[in-house]
Amino acid sequence: MIRQLDDRTLVCGQIAADEVAGLAAQGVAVIVNNRPDGEEAGQPLGSDIEQAAAQAGIAYRFVPIFRGIGPADVEAMQEALRDAKDGKLLAFCRSGTRSALACALAHRGEGASAEEVHRRLTEAGFDSGPIAHLL
């Protein structure tokens, strides 16, 4: 299920390569994969999703988040948001939570208020608790 953090930022759980073309039709310009390869048996390889993204004309970023969201992860998400320009960014991980929190911190770093970031997360069904101290 794709959840919307704002008009340009979408997050979701694992996607499959055969879903990527449909994302382009929805205006997705950049896909950010926050899921390390091999995290779970049967998980699609990032390279397969990257290839599908290239065929669909979507930029692809591999920004695996292993143990908590670090400054480099936030910076990579900020760059990806800028690269999306007027299009949408879709970030995914296993459940969407890591991606949502990384996007939230990127938005905060770009000037969104802590209250706005918290509201966006809550409205999308995510708990801001794990990053509250960083907001």
Order of alpha helices (4+ residues) and beta strands (2+ residues): beta-beta-alpha-beta-alpha-beta-alpha-beta-alpha-alpha
